[in-house]
Amino acid sequence: MPARAGNWELLHESSDPVVADVPVVHELVAYYTTMAQEITSEAAVLERIGDGDTSQFKGESADAVRSKSKEVAASLHKMAGRYEAIRDALTGYVPSLEDALTESAAALRDAEDASAAGTRAGAMPDPSQGRADDAPPLTADEQGAIDAKHAASSRAQEGADAAVARLRRAVDGINAAGKAAASTIRAAWDDGLHDTLGDKIKAFFSALLKIIVKIFTYIGIALAALAILIPGVGMLTFMAAVAASVTLVANIALAGMGEGSWLDVITSAVGLVLVGVGGIVTKAASVAKTAGLAKGMKGFEKMNLDKIKKLQDVRSYNIKNALNDPNAARTVGTIDRQINRLTDLRVDTTMKNVLGGFKEKPNWWHPNKTLWAEDKGKISDVLSKGNWRADRLFSVDRQIEMDAMKVALKRDYGVDIAALPAWHKYVAGGRVVASWTNTFIYGQGIKPTGWGSDQERVPGYKEASGALVHSF
């Protein structure tokens, strides 16, 4: 229940001093009652097993734990006692809470009535106010009016003081009830049942792993969103692979400790596998493109050398005629420059492995200066030039470039290279779509975040996750 409206300053409070939701407290009482009953029931089963009952649990594993079952049952009874103590403490606290709410509301009404009475008293006539020094003595009626106003003002002030005192009793009462409830709960915890060092270490690592999973899950989501805004950036893919790996390892550890969901492990593994599939597809395209460039390079070199040979033949002819023809000498110089340009082009193309504008790009799993330089160009394409490319978004840019390269190499250098099969594009694009589905539709549409009340988004999530726990 939210804070109640009203002029609480009449009671010397800046706002409602008793803010509470009684139905929520009743829900807590029901919750702790159910927990105590379930734990007591489990303890009873363990006690029967310890006494030799095989109807609930039998086999070699039962024989192995039988000696410990009564000890565990005793611990469960103590734990149930803690929940019962909380239930009893809250049950006893509710009447005081309800009384405080009722009394504080009544105190506010009393204060408002006293304030209204004070206003009315202030408006009553007072013949003594502003009376001249030489005025005749007050008459009996005038003195009666003065006395009536003073009496009304006094009653209003007494009412205001009584309202403040009533609120103070209500607040003091609920504070005392709260302390008594807290004392009851603390006393129940002093039952000799303590976590072992191993339990504390497990709890610490469990909490740490859950934080890690949440952090890296949201890092992965942020990277996926960035990859859509600026597609094709290899460093984003590399960081996403690292985030997916950390999330998977942490989820496996949590599930193994009984603190996590195997469904989360599976979806984390799917996310990492999809990254791996992307790497395999990219590697295949990279190998095919490198082989195509190598084959095209041979055609380019042959064509280049043929051009040089023809120029050299013409050069030789003009050298022979240089003594008789003045223009032949100038022609030889021109041919020399052309031969040098062709030679420089051959060396430059060979060194850079760039043929007709086609070159093999660095792969994202090798984060280095070359990859970063390539990524800066892609970022500039989007942010500076506005060139947002769908082929990069769906990771089919290499396949499309292979198709264009096949045409260009045949046209320019007479070289036939093998293009990637059409299904290669569908695998690359499908992998991206599946990754979005796993990250956004499942991760943000179905799977709960675990923050606050977001523990279950769709019916059956817990059942599906629980079924997987029993199957492993």
N, C-alpha and C positions, 0 to 999 in steps of 0.2 A: 504494500500500500504506500503510495507516495506521501510526502509531507502534506499535512492538512493546511488549507488556507486559513487565514485569520490574522488579526492584529495581535500577534504574540508579544509585541513590545509592551503591551499593557501588563504583561506578567514578567517583564524584565527578561524576555527571551528574544533573540533575533529571528528565530524560526521555531517550527514545531519541535519540541524537545523529546517527543515520544513518537518515533517513526518505526513502524513495525508492520509486518504482514502476517497476521495470525494464520490464515490458510496455509502459508508456506511452512510455518512451524508444525502445523498438523501433518503436512506431507512428510516432514522430517521424522516426526514420531512414527508414522506408518512405515517409513523406509527402515529406520533402525529396529523397529519391531520385527519386520520381515527378515532382516539380516540376522538378528539374534535367533530367530526360529530356524532359519536355514543352517546356521552354524551348529546349533544344538542338535539338529537332525543328523548332520554329518558326523558329529561327535558320537552320537548314539550308534551309528553304523560302525565306526571304528572300534567302539567298545565291544560290539558283538563279534567283530572279527578277532579282536584280542582274546575273547572268551572261547574262540574256536568255531564260531559260526561260519560255515562255508557257503551259505546260500547267497551271500553278497559278493564274495571275493574268494576265489580258490585257485590252486595251482602253486607252482614253485615260487612265483613272485609274492603270492599271499603268505606263504610260509616264511619268506624272507623278511616281510614287514610286520608279521604278527606280533613279534616281541615289542615293536615300537608303537603299535597301534594305540594301546592304552595311554601311553605317554603323550602321543599326539592328541588323543581325545581329551585328555585333561587340559592340554593347552587350549584346545578349541572351546572347552567349557569356560575357561577364563576369558577368552576372547569374546564369547557370547555374553559374558557378564559385563564386559565393557559396553557393548551395544545396548544391553538392557539398562545399564546405568544412564547412558545418554537418553534413552527413551524415557526413563522415569524422571530424569532431571528436567527434560523438556516438557513432559506432561505436567509436572508440578509448577513449571514456569508459566505455562499458558494462562492460568487464572490471574496471576499477578499482572501479566502483560495486558490481558483484556481489561482488568480493573484500572490499570494505568491509562489506557486509551480512553476509557469512559470518564475517569476522574479528570484527566487533563482537558478533555473536551468540555466537561462541566465547568472547570476552572476558567476556561476561556469565555464561556457564556457569562459566568459570574462577573468576570472582569469587564466584559463589554457592557453588562447591565450597570455596574458601578460607574463606568465611564459616562454612560448616558445619564445616570443619576447626578453625577458631578456637574455635567453640562447644564442640566435643568436647575440644579442648585445655584450655579453661577448666574443663571438668568433671573433668579428671584430678586425682587426689589430689596435695596438696602438703604433706608433713609439716612443712615449715618454717613454715607459716601458723599463727599463734596458739600457737606453741610457748612454753612457760614458760621464764623465764630460767634456772631451776635444773634444767631438764630435762637428762637425760643426752645425750651426743653422739649425732648422727645415725648410724644404722647404715648399712651399705653399701646395703642394700635401699632405705632411706628416701632416701638421697642419689641413688640410681638413679632413684627415682620423680620427685624434683625435677628431675633432669636431663632425664628423658623429657618432662616437661610443658613445660619451657623449649624443648626441641628441637621439640616439636609446635607450640608457639605461634610459634616462629620460622619454621617451614615454612609455617604458615598465612599469616603476614604476608608472607613472600616470594611465596607464591602470589597474594595480593591485589595486591601491587605489580606482579607480572608481568602480571596481568590488566589493570590500569590502563595499563601500558606497551603491552600488545597493542592495547588500544582506541585509545590515542593514535597508534600507528603506522597503524592503519586509518583514523582520521580525517585524519591528516596526508597519507596516501596519496591519499584521495579529494579532499582540498582541492587537492593538487598536480595531480591529474588534471583537476580542474575548471578550474584556472588555465591549464593547458596547452590545454584545449579552447577556453576563451575567447580565448586568445591566437591560436589557429589561425583562429577565426571573425573576430576583429578584423583579422588580417592579410589575409584574403580580401576584406574590405570596402575595403582600401586599394588599389583597382584603378583609380583614376581615373574611376570611374563615379559621377557626382554628379547629384542633382536640380537642375534649373534653378530660378531664382527663380519662374518661372511654375508649375513643378511644386509648389513649396512653398506658393505661394499657393492653388493648386487643392486641395492636400491639406488646408490649413487651413480653407478654406471648405467642403470636403466634410465634414470632421469637425464643423464648426459646424452645417451644415445637418442632418446626421444627429441631432445633439443636439436641434436645434429641432424636427425631426419627432417625435422620441420625446416631448419635453416636451409639445408641443401635441396630440399624439395622446392622451396620457393625460389632459390637461386636457379634451379633448372627451369622453372616456369618463366622467370624473368629472361633467361637466356633464350628460351623458345620464342618468347614474344619479340625480343630483339632480332632474332633470326628471321622473323616474318617482316619486321620493319626494314631491316637491312639484310637482304638475303645473300647467301653465298660466303659469308665471312667465316674463314676457317678457324680462327681463334675462338669464336663463339661455339663452334662444334666441339673443339678440343675441350673447352671448359665445361660444356654440357656433358661430355663423356666422363670427365673427372667427377662432376657432381652426381651423375647417375651411378658411378662406381661406389662412391662413398655412401650414398643412400642405400644401395643394395646391401653392402656389407653391414651397415648399421641395422637395417631391417632384419637381416639373417640373425644377427646377434640378439636382437630383441625377441624374435620369434623363438630362438633356442632357449632363451631365459624364461619363456612363458609370458613375456610382457608385451609381445607384439602380435601382429596378424600375418599368417602365411599368405593371405591374399595380397597384402602389401609387398611381401617378398616376391611373389609371382609378378605383380605389375611392375615392380622395380626391375626385376630381371628382364621382363619384356622390353622395358625402356632401354636397358643397356644392350640387349640383343639387337634392337632396331638401330641403335647407333653403330653396332658392329656390322650389321647388314649394309648400312650406308657406307662404311669403310670398305667392305668387300666389293660393292658395286663400283665405288669410286676407283679402287685399285685396278679393277678389271678395265675400266674405261681408260685409266692412266696408262696401263700396259699397252692396250690397243693403240692409243694415240701416239705413244713413244715409238712403237713399231712402225706405225704409218709415217711418222716424221723421218725415221731412219731410212725407210724405203724411198720416201720422197726426196730425201737428201741426195741419194745416189742419182736419181733422175736430174735433180738440179745441178749436181756437179758435172754430170755428163753433158748437159745442155750448156753449162757455163764453159766447160773446156772446149766444146765444139765451137762456141763463139770465139774463144780466145785463139783457137787454131786457125779459124778462118781469117781473123784479124792479123795473125802472124804471117799467114800466106800473103795477104795483101801488103803487109808491111815489107816483106822480103822483096816483093815485086817493085814496090816504090823505092826501096833502097837501091836496087839495080838501076833504076831510071833517074836517080837523084842528080847524077852528073849532067844529064842532058835536059832534065825538066825541073826548073826551079820550084814548081808547085809540088813536086813529089816529096821534097824535104819537109814542107809544111804538113803534107798528108801523113808522113811518118810520125811527126810529133803528135798529130791528132790521134793516130792509131795507138801510139804508146800510152796516151792518156786513157783511151778507152780500155786498153788491156789492163792498165793499173786499176781502173774502176771495177772491172769485172773480177780481178784478182782480190781486191779489197772486199768486194761484196761476198765472194766465196769464203774468205777467211772470217768475215764478220758473221755470216750466216752459220758457218760451222761452229764458231765459238759460242754464239748465243742460242743455237739450236732453234732458231726462228725461221720458219719457211712460209713465205707469202702471208705474213702476219699471224700465222698459227704457231703456238708454242705450248709446251706442256707446263701446266701450273703446278705449284707446290701442293702437297697433300696436307690436310689438317692435322694428321697424327704426328707430323714432324714440325712442331712449333719452333720457328727460327726466324731470322731476319728476312729471308726471302718470302716466307709466308706472310709475315707482318706487312712487308712492302706491298704484296698482292692485296691484302685485306684493306690497306689504306686506300688503294685505288678503288675498291668496291664501295667503301664508305663514302669516298668523294663522289662516286657515280650517283649515289642516292641523295646525299645531303647537298652537294654543290650543283650537280648537273640535273638532278631530278630523274635520273635514269634507273627506275626501280624495275628489275627484270624478273619476270615470272619464271623463266627457265632456271635461274639461280634459286628461286624460292623452292621449286620442286626438285632441285638437284639434278636436272637433266641438261645443264649447259654443256657439259663435256660431250654427251651423246649428240646433241645438236651440232656442236662444233665439229665433231667427227664426220657427220654427214656433209657439212659444208667443205671440210678439208678434202674429203674424197673427190668431190666435184672439182675443186680448185687444182688439186695435184694432177688430176687427169687432164684438165684443160691447159694448165700452164707448163707441166713438165712431162706429160705423157705417162704418168705412173698410176697404176691401179692399186688401191689399198682396200682392205676389207673394212667395211663399216660395221658398227655394232648392230646386233639384231634388234628389231623393234621392241621385243619384250623387255629389253634392258631398260628402256625408258619407263615402261610401266612399273617395273620393279623399283626403280629409283624413286619415281613419283609416289607410288603406293606406299613405300617405306616412310616417306615424309608425312603422308596423310595418316598412316597408322600411328606415327609418333605423336601427331597432334591429338588424335583420338585418345591415346594413352595419357597424354599430359594434361589436356584441357577437359575433355568430356568426362573421362574417368576421374582424373586427379582433382578437378575442380567442380565437377557436376555430380559425381556419385560418391567418391571417397570422402569421408569426413575429415576435417582438418585436425580435430582433436583440441582445438582452441575453444575455451568456454563451453557453451552449450552445443557446439557443432560436433556431436558425437555420432550421429547417424542421419543420413540424408534420404535414403530410400529404404522402403521396407525390405527386410530380408538381408541387409548388409551384414549384420552381426551373425545371423544364422549361417550365411555363406562362409564367413570368415571362421566361425567356430567349427563348421564341418571340415574345413581344411586342416584345422589344428588336430582334429582326431584322426585324420587320414595320414598324417605324417608320423 
